[in-house]
C-alpha cells in the first residue's frame, strides 16, 4: 500500500518508543525499571475524578462541545492566567485542545507555510521538530551549551535568524534539562523577537513544577509588547497528574487562536467532554494536591541528583524544574567502550533492565534522559543497576 512521503519521513517519538519497549520486556517477565515517560506517577486527584463522573451522570459529557472548548473552561483558563501570570486575556484569546501536544500541532498548522522557519533551542522536546516538519516548516536548531545551563542567547538567535524565520519556541522549565530561563534572559529574548516580528511560542507546561527556591517567570508577563507577541502553550497534564485526560490549552493572539479552532473543528472536533469538566475542576478547585506532588518531586530530585552525578564519567547540571535529569554520559560511554548513546541506552535496558531515553531524540547525542516521576525505591534501585552495569562494562 502507498504511504505518503510525509509519513515516511516522520520520526517516531523516542520517549514513547522507549516506554513501549520497557512495557514489552515487562510483559515477557523481566523486572524492568522504567524511567522513560514524562508523566507524574500519582493518580489524578479525587476531586478532579469526581467532577468527570458527575459530568457523565448528569449527561453533560454526552455530546459534542464547541471546537475551542466549553465556555466555562475557557473562562477558567483566563482566570488561571490572571492568577498565575498576572496577565489579562479575553476568552476569545484561548482554545482548549486534546492535550498540549495537539495545541502545538494546531499552532504550527495555523502559522506555517512551506519553507517557514522556527528556531528551536537544543536540547528540545522530541515532538517539536517533527510537528514543524508536518506543517512543511523547517526547524532551525540553536545549541544551548551546558556551560550556560543549556540556554540560548539573543546573539545566538540573531545568528540563526533569516527572512524566513516565523517563530521561536521556548520551553522553560525545560524538557529534557529541567533548566529555567531567568526574567532578565527572557526579557532579552523577548525584546529581540518583538524587534524582528518573530512569534514567541512559550511552552509553559512545567511552569508550576519548580524546586529549591527557583522561580518560573512567564514570558507573557514581562511586558505588554512581549505579551502581544507571545503564544502560550499549557495544560493540566503535568501539574495535576492528568496526562491520560488529554487537555491542553493555548492563549494568545485571537486571530491565531481562531485559526487553530478551525483546524480543530476539522480534525478532532472537540476535546473529550468529560475531560473538559475534569480540567475545569482542576483549574478552579482546591490546589493542595498540586503542592503535595511538587514537594514529592523536589524531594526525589534532591536525593537522586547526587546519586546520578556520582556515576563514573557523568557530567550533570542540577535541574530547577520539571522532573527530569539529563546527564552527559560521554565520559561514561568512553569508560565502557561505547561511541553511540542509543546503543548505550539499549544495552542498559537489555542487560540491566533500566529504561531511560536516548538523548539523540532531543538533539543531544551525548546525553540520556531520566524521569524521576517514579517512586523512590524504583529510582534508588535503578541507579544501583546503572552503577553495576558501568562497572561490568568498564574497560579494565
HELIX and SHEET records of a PDB file:
HELIX    1   1 UNK A    5  UNK A    9  1                                   5    
HELIX    2   2 UNK A   14  UNK A   27  1                                  14    
HELIX    3   3 UNK A   46  UNK A   58  1                                  13    
HELIX    4   4 UNK A   60  UNK A   62  5                                   3    
HELIX    5   5 UNK A   71  UNK A   85  1                                  15    
HELIX    6   6 UNK A   91  UNK A   93  5                                   3    
HELIX    7   7 UNK A   99  UNK A  111  1                                  13    
HELIX    8   8 UNK A  127  UNK A  134  1                                   8    
HELIX    9   9 UNK A  146  UNK A  148  5                                   3    
HELIX   10  10 UNK A  154  UNK A  160  1                                   7    
HELIX   11  11 UNK A  183  UNK A  196  1                                  14    
HELIX   12  12 UNK A  219  UNK A  221  5                                   3    
HELIX   13  13 UNK A  224  UNK A  228  1                                   5    
HELIX   14  14 UNK A  243  UNK A  245  5                                   3    
HELIX   15  15 UNK A  254  UNK A  265  1                                  12    
HELIX   16  16 UNK A  273  UNK A  284  1                                  12    
HELIX   17  17 UNK A  288  UNK A  309  1                                  22    
HELIX   18  18 UNK A  330  UNK A  336  1                                   7    
HELIX   19  19 UNK A  341  UNK A  347  1                                   7    
HELIX   20  20 UNK A  348  UNK A  352  3                                   5    
HELIX   21  21 UNK A  359  UNK A  362  5                                   4    
HELIX   22  22 UNK A  376  UNK A  393  1                                  18    
SHEET    1   A 2 UNK A  33  UNK A  34  0                                        
SHEET    2   A 2 UNK A 354  UNK A 355  1                                        
SHEET    1   B 7 UNK A  94  UNK A  97  0                                        
SHEET    2   B 7 UNK A 248  UNK A 251 -1                                        
SHEET    3   B 7 UNK A 230  UNK A 235 -1                                        
SHEET    4   B 7 UNK A 199  UNK A 203  1                                        
SHEET    5   B 7 UNK A 165  UNK A 171  1                                        
SHEET    6   B 7 UNK A 117  UNK A 122  1                                        
SHEET    7   B 7 UNK A 138  UNK A 143  1                                        
SHEET    1   C 3 UNK A 324  UNK A 325  0                                        
SHEET    2   C 3 UNK A 368  UNK A 371 -1                                        
SHEET    3   C 3 UNK A 357  UNK A 358 -1                                        
END                                                                             
